Amino acid sequence: MHYTDIGDAGLKSLLKMLPKNRTLRHLELGACGIRRGGADMLKTFFTQGKSNLEHLGLLGNDDEVLDDLVRGWLRRSVGAD
């Protein structure tokens, strides 16, 4: 789905579908216009464990959003604040 410009609104729709799709393992959302609101949705979605995704590609979206996601996941995985 690279370069589809789905933005946060499209991401929201996609995240509603993912719990129902138990076979999708690899999803590329590079350069799709995902911003802060989308990052917040992703954090919530993945902390709830609603997906079987093994890979989520986000390169080419807002760098600040990606930095925030990585910091949040690292903090959670190593238990640091």
Residue pairs with C-beta under 8 A, 6 or more apart in sequence:
1 27
1 28
1 29
1 32
2 28
2 29
2 30
2 31
2 32
2 57
2 60
3 30
3 31
3 32
3 60
4 10
4 32
5 31
5 32
5 33
6 14
6 29
6 32
6 33
6 34
7 32
7 33
7 34
7 35
7 38
8 33
8 34
8 35
8 37
8 38
8 41
10 32
11 29
11 32
11 34
11 38
11 41
11 42
12 38
12 41
15 41
15 42
15 45
18 24
18 45
18 50
18 51
18 53
19 50
19 51
22 52
23 52
24 51
24 52
24 53
25 52
25 53
25 54
25 55
26 53
26 54
26 55
27 53
27 55
27 56
27 57
28 57
29 56
29 57
29 58
29 61
30 57
30 58
30 59
30 60
30 61
31 59
31 60
31 61
32 60
32 61
33 61
34 42
34 58
34 61
34 62
34 65
35 61
35 62
35 65
36 62
36 64
36 65
36 68
38 61
38 65
39 62
39 65
39 66
39 68
39 69
42 56
42 69
43 69
43 72
45 51
46 73
47 76
58 65
58 66
58 69
59 66
74 80
75 81
